[in-house]
Amino acid sequence: MSALAGLLVVIPALNEEATVAAVVRGARERLVADVLVVDDGSTDRTAEIAQAAGAFVLSHPFNLGVGAALRSGFRYAAERGYTMVLQLDADGQHDPAWAPSLIAPLDEGVDIVVGSRFAAGFHTGRLRRLCMRWLARIVSRRTSVAVTDTTSGFRAFGKRAVERFAVSYPTEYLSDTVEALLLAAAWQLEIREVPVEMRPRQGGQPSTGSVKSLYHLIRLVLVIALHRVRQPIDQRRH
Amino acid sequence: MSKLELFLFVVAVAQLVFVIEFVRRRKLLEGFAVLWITVGFGGLVLVVARPLIDRVADAVGIAYGASLVLTLGIAFLLLVCMSLSLHVSKLESRVEVLATEVAFLRGVRDPVAQED
C-alpha cells in the first residue's frame, strides 16, 4: 500500500464543465486516490463529465454552497472509511503536483494542512490583500499557528478532522474556509500551513462581485466576533 | 364617523377578509393568521378608541395619540420581521439538511469505466 492509501480527493463543483474533467484527470494521474466530485446543483453537464473522467459523483439537488459540498464530501469520506481528504477546486487553480506536500504532514499527526499562496509569493489587489492580512492576523492569534492564507481552499484533512467536519462544517461563503480554522482550533486539531503555488483559474466565473464580497466580509466579522460564545453547529439538531 | 375613521375601518375589515380568505385557500398557516387577525381587530379598536389613545398618549408623555400609535406600530412590525427572519433561518438550515439527505439517498454515482 502506498503512503497515500485511504485518500479521497474532494472537488466541490458548480457549473465547471469546462475544467472539471482536467482537474479530475490531473488528480487521478498524480495521486493514488479516489476522486469525489460534489456537484453542488450544477445546471450544466458537470456531473456527467466528471463521472466520465473517472470521478465518483454526488449531486446536490440544488446549490447549497461550497461549504455544504465539502461537508458532503467529508461525510462520504467518513462513511466509506477514508482517512484523509484533499480539497481541490474544480476550476483548475490548484495544481495536484503540490498535493504530496499538503498530504505529507498528515502522517506526522497534523489534522489540517492549508496550502498558502502568500508563502510562495502571491500578488493581489491592495484592498483584498489588506483584508486577507487582517484575517490572517486574527486567525493566527486564535489558532496559535501562523496562517497567512486563511481563505485558501487548497487543503488536506486527516482522520480526526474528517470525522469532525462530516457532521459539522460551516457552509456559508468565507465561513467554509476561515471559520473552519477557528472551529478546528477550538477542537484542538493541529493546523499547519505549507507554501503552494496556485494557477490562475482555468475557466468559469469568479464567485462574487464587490458589493457581495463586502457583505460576506461583514458577515465574517460577525462570525469571528461571536465565535467564542456561540453554540456549536450541529446538523443533527433539526 | 369622520372620513379618516371610515377609511381606517374599511382597511381593517378588508385585511380581516383577506386573511380569512388566505386561510380558507390554505395559503396561510393558521398560526400566522392568528397574528394578522389580531392586527385587524387592533385596527378596528383603534378606530373606535381614539379618545382613549389620546389619553394614554398624554399619560405616557407623548403629545399626539397618532405618534403613540405609529411608534407602537413600528415596534410591532420590527418584532414581526425579526420573528420571520428567525423562521427563515430555521427553514434554511432545515432545507440544507434535507437537500444533503436527498443527495445521499440518491447515492453516489460510480466513475464510468476508464479505458486505460
Interface residues (C-beta under 8 A of the other chain):
Chain A: V35 L36 A47 Q51 A52 A53 G54 A55 F56 V57 L58 S59 H60 P61 F62 L64 A68 R71 S72 R75 Y76 T171 Q235 H238
Chain B: S93 R94 E96 V97 A99 T100 V102 A103 F104 R106 V108 R109 D110 P111 V112 Q114
